[in-house]
Amino acid sequence: MTMQIKGILLATLIFYLGALPPTKAQKGDTSHVFTLDQILTMANNNNSEILKSMADLKSARADNQQANAMYLPSVELSNTYYATTDPLNAFGFKLQQATVTQADFNPALLNDPGTINNFHTQIKVEQPLINVDAWMGKSAAAKKVKAMELKSEYTQAHIHFIIKQTYYALQLAKARKAVVKKALKASDAYLRIGEDNLEQGYMKEADLLAIKVRKLELDAEMKATENQEKSIQETLNFLIGRDINLPLEVTDSIEQVSFSLAGMDNVSNRADVLAMQYGMQARHMMKKSGAFSFAPRINAFGMYNMYDADFGGFDADSWMVGINLTWKLFNGGRNLGKFNKSKAEFIRSEIEYHEYLNKGNMELMQAKRDITVNQSQLLTYRTAVKQAQESLRIRTNRYKEGMERTSDLLMAEAKTAENELKHLNAIYNYNVSVFKYELLSSEANK
């Protein structure tokens, strides 16, 4: 075999062959075999990115729950103990405890009351009435929740796309391994024929060595495919939250998926785009909140107090209600700084949203074109496989009769393997382009 032929064979196989790990499960055990639907269900429950997006959603809902404080009253219960010899406070404590007598007006006692104890139990209720900046903050929190819901939805869809890609890669690896096995089987047959022809004087020793080299190359490539396929298996296990060392096999062989264009030419209703839109609206609400931080606040309050000189006693009580207006006319520039910051963040969110929308539309158009290109390649390689298989059949028959050169036979066999692998890759590339288009053209769940 010439160096040129050997180089072509080796380069062809190294470029196109892939991988699958040997299963460690017992024969007949199907606990490690999964359909695509089963894999996707496991990912929904165990994938770390999906779980993190759900945690982010819960956090946003908790923030929204905290924002309800602008509508709901706050109730506080406290108990405070005082001890004093201060004349003013001592007399005041006696008034609160309703224990003042005529003797307490004795000037000597007023000036030197001694130690007076006071236990003060209070129930305080505050109800916000007008708090405009908090209203805007509540609206922003609600928008953030909606944004996180949509972001979580798209995260799940994106993980599903990656899993489909990996699942079909495992199918592809399985099919590639079958091609290598078939090439090895053919190589063994050629070797037997070559040994017979050598004994009968129809073949040179150099040609037989070429067949042996071909077989050794295929053995090495089989090991490489198994190693690479093991990596694919580990990746899929990781994506669905399993131990990466567990055996995993797919149920189906790789086939072209059915598909029809949805006719979408805009991604504005996709979950991730809508999430950015709600995020932009939340920034707008925060900008308004910053502007209204200059406005006054009005809150109602009520207090019920109980007093006694002994712990646990409630001999005297009183109540108080009122309305409080506060207006921070100047607080060192913090309100102005807060407003300017929220305004800048809103402007940035607008730019990011339109940038993301335009980029998404470009990706969608590219995904459409990729499907067309991959479909064309699929048809081309499908035809090439048929032609190569027929050529190999003719050369094999001629080789058995001693009418074909070994180098030509090996070239035909390598070309057949190359076209079969190209065809498998074309199916995979077409399917992935379909999955990507489905992801990019998806709409948010209504």
N, C-alpha and C positions, 0 to 999 in steps of 0.2 A: 504494500500500500504506500503510495507517495505521501510525503509530508503535507501536501496541499489537501489531499482527500481526508487525511486524518484530522487536520485542523478544522476542516468544514464540519466533520461529524462531531467532534468534541465541542466546538462552539455552538452548534445547533442544539445539542442536548443540554448543555449547561444553561443556555439562555431560556429554554422553554419548559424544562422539567420542574415540578414542584414536589409536595410532600404529604405524608400521612403516617401517624405513629402506629406501631403494632399494639393491638388491644391486649390488655392484661386480664380482661374479664373472662370468666369461664364460658365455654361454648354453650350457647342456648340462653345465656343471661342477657336480657334486654333492658336491664335497669340503667344502662349507660347509653342507650340509644334514644334520641329525642327528635321529635318533629320540630319544624320551625315555630309553630304555635306554642308548643311547650317551652321552647327556649325563650320566646318573647314574654311569656307569662312569668317565668322564673326571673327574667331581667326586671320586670315591673316590681317584683317583690324584693330583689336583692341587689340590683345594680347600684353602685355607690353614687353615681352622678344623679340618678333618679331620686334616691333617698335624700341626697343633699338638697335637691330642688324642693322636695316636699318639706324639709326642715326650714328652708328659707320662706316657704309659703306660710308655715305655722308662725314663724317669727313676724312676718308682715301682718298676719291676723291679730297677733298679740299687740302689736303697735296700734292697730286700729281699735282694739279693745281699750287700750289705755286712753285713746283720744276721746272715748265716750265721757271722760271726766268733765268735759265742757258742758254736757247736758245734765249729768246726774249729780245729786247732792253728795257731799262727803259727811260722814258721821264719825266723831271722835269721842272716845271716853277716856278721861284722865283722872288720876287721884294724886294730890300733892299734899305733902306735910310741911308745915311751917312751925318754927319756934322762934320767938323774938322777945327782946326786952325793949324794943323801940316804942316809945310812948304812942306815936301816931298809929303805927301798924297794930300795936296791941289793942288799942281802943277800936280800931277798924275790925279786927278779928272778932271782938266781942259783939260788935254790931251785926256782923255777918252771922254769928252763931245765935243771935237774938237772946243774949244773956246779960245785956246792960241793965244795971239797977241804979237807984239813986246814989248808992254808996260809991259807984264808979266815977261820980263827978267830983269826988273829994280831990282837991288840987294835989295833995301828997301822993295819992294813988295814981292820978293822971300822969304826974311827973316821973313816978317810979313804979311802974305796973308789975315789975317782976317778970318772970318767964311765962309767956302765954303760948299755948299750943293750938294749932288749927289744922284740921284735916279737911281738905277741899276736894270734893268730887264734882266733876263737871261733864256734862254731855253737850257737845257742840255740833251744830249742823250748819253747813255752808251750802248755798245753792247759787251757782253762776246764773246771772240774768243776761248780761250783755258782755260778750267777749269775742269780738269780731275776728281777731287774729287766730283764736283757737278754732273758730268755725272753719276758717280756711285750712287750718292744720288738719282738722278732721276730714275734710274733703280730700286733702292730699293723701292721707293715710288710706282712705277707701280706694283711691286710684292706684296706690301702690299694691294693695291686695289684689286688685284685678290684674295688674301687670305681672305679679308673681304667679298668679294662677295660669296665665297664658304662657309665661316663661317655662313653668313646670310642664305644661302640656307639650311645648315644642322640644324641651329637653328629652322627654320620653320618646317623641317622634324621631329625634336625631339619634338617640341610642338605638332605637329599633332599626334605623338605616344602617348603622355600624354593625349591628348584630346580623342583619341580613347579608351584608357584605362579607362578614367573616364566616357565616354559615355556608354561603355558596362557595367561599374559598376552600372550605373543608370538603365540600362536594367536588370541587375542581381538583383538589389534591388527590382525592380517592380515584378520580378518573385518570389523572396523570400517572398515578402509580400503576394502574392497569395497562397503560400504554407502555411503560417501561418493562413491565412483566412480559407483555407480548413481544417486545423487542428482544428481551432476553431469551424467550422461548424460540424465537426465530434464529437468534444467534447460535443457540445450542444445535438446532437442526442444521444450520450451515456448517457448523464445526464437524458434525458427524459425516455429512456429505463430503466435506473437504478432506477428512481423514481417509475416507474410502477412495476418493479420486487420487489422493497422494499415493496410496498403496498401488493403484492401477497405473500410476504414471501420468495422470491427466492434469495434475496440479503441481505447482512449485511450492517449495517449503516457505518461501516469502509470502505467498498468498494465504497459506494456512496460518502463519503468524499474524497476518493482518486480521483474520477472523478472531483469533485469540485476544488480540489487543482490543478489538471492538467489544468483545464479551467482558473484558476487564473494565473497560470504560463504563459499560452499562451497570456492572456490579457496583462500581464506585458511585455512579449517579443514583442508584437505588438507595444507597445509604444516605446520600445528600437529600433525596426527596423525603425519606422517613424523618430525618432530622428537622427539615423545614416544616413538614406537616405537624410534627409534634409541637412546634411553636404556634401554629394556627390553633391547634387544640387547646393549648394553654391560654391563648388569648381569649377564646370563646368561653372557657371556664371562668376566667377573670371577669368577663363582661356580665356573666349571669350570677356572679357571687359564689362560685363553687371553688373548692380546693383545686388549684391548677394541675395537680398531679393525678386527679381522678380521671379515669377513662371516659371518653366522650366520642360518640359516633353520630352521624346524621342518617336519617332514614332513607332519603331519596338520592337518586343520581342527578347530576347536573343536567338541566333542560332549559330551553328558552322559555321565559315567562311570557304570558299573554299581556298585551298592552294596547291601549288606544289613547291618543293625546286628549287631554282634558280641555284644550282650547284656551287655557289661561295665558294671559300675557302680562299679568301684573300680580305682585305678591302682597299688595296692601292689606289683604284679609288673612294673611298667614299669622299664626299664633305669635311667633317671635316679633314680627313687625308690629302687630297690635300691642304687644307687651311694651315695646319702645314708645308707642303712641301714648299709652296710658302713663308710662313713666314721664313723658314730656308734660302731660297734663298735670301730673302730681307736682312737677317742678313749677309749673305755672301757678298752681294753688299756693305753693310755698312762697312764691314771689309776692302774691297778694297778701299772704299772712305777714310777710315782712313789712309790707306797706301799712297794714292795719295795726302793726305793733305800736304806732304813734297814737292810736285812738284810746280813749279812756275805757276802763273796765268797771262794771257794776255787778256786785254780788250781794245777795241777801244772806243773813246769818241769824241764828238763834242759839241761845245758851240756857241751860238749866243747871243751877248750882246747888249743892248741898254741903253744909258746914257742920262741924262738930269738933269739940276739944278732944274727943276720944276716937281712936281708930274704929271704923265700922259704924260710927254713929251718924245719924242723919236728922238731927233735931231741928235744923233750920234749913230753909231752901229759898231760892229766888230764881227769877228768869229774866232774860233780856232778849229782845229781837231788834233787828235794824237792817239798814241797807248801807253798803259801803261803796263809795266811788273813789277809784284811784286813777290818777293820770300822771304818768311819768313824762314830764315835759322835756327832760333831758337826763340821760343816764350815761354820760361819758361817751356818747357816740355809738353805743353798742347796737341800738335799734337801726341806726343808719347803716352801720357796717353789715348787719344781718340782712337788711334789704338789698344792699348792693351785691352781696355774695349770692343771694337767691336769684337775683336778676341775671347775674353772669352764668350761673348754673343752668338757668332756663334757656338762655341763648345757646349755650353749648349743647344742651339736649336737643334743641331744634336742629342744629347742624348735624349732630350724630344721627338723628332720625332720618333726615333726607338723604344723608350719605348711605345709611344702611338700606334704605328703600331702593335707591338707584343701583346699589351693588347687588341687591337681591334680584332685581329685574334683569340685570346683565347675566347673572348666574342662571336664571331660569331660561333665558334665550339660548345660552350656551348648552344647557342640559338638553334642550330640544335638538340642537344641532348634533350633539354627541350621539343621541339615539339614532339619528339618520346615518351618521358615519359608521357606527358600530353595527348597524343592521346591514349595511352594504358590505362591510368586512366579513360578517357572518356568512352571507351568501357566497362570497368569493371563496372563503376557506372550505365551505361545505363542498363546493364543486372541486376544489383542489384536492381534497381528500379522496374523492371518488377516482379522480384521474391518477393520483399517486398509487392507490391501492391496485388499480388495474395494471399499471406499469410494473409494479412489484410482482404481481401474479405471473405476468408474462416472463419476466427475467428469472423468477424462481424456477419456473418450469424449464427454461433454457439452461439454467445452472445445473439442474439435476441431470441433464443430458450432456453436460460438459461443453455446452455451446455459449456460455456466458462467462465473462471475466469476473473474478471475485470482486475487484474494485468497483465495477459497475453495479453488481448486485448489492454491495454494501451501501453504495451511494443511493440506490433506489429505496433500500430499506430505511436509511436515515431520512430521506426525503419524505417517505410515508409517515414516519414518526413525527417529523417536524410539522407536517401539514395537519396531522391529527391533533397535535398539541396546540397549534395555532387555532384550529377550529374550537377546541375546548376553551382556550383563552378568549376567543371571540364571543362565545356564548356567555362566559362570565362577564366580560366587559359590557356586553349588551344588557345583561340583567342588572348590573350595578348602575348603568346609566338610567335604566328605567326606575330603579329604586330612588336614585337621586332626584329625578324629575318628579316623582310622586312626593318626595319630601319637600322640594322647593315649591311645588304647586299646591300643596295642601292648604286647606282653610281651617281656621279655628273652629272648634266645636261650638255650635250655637247653644 
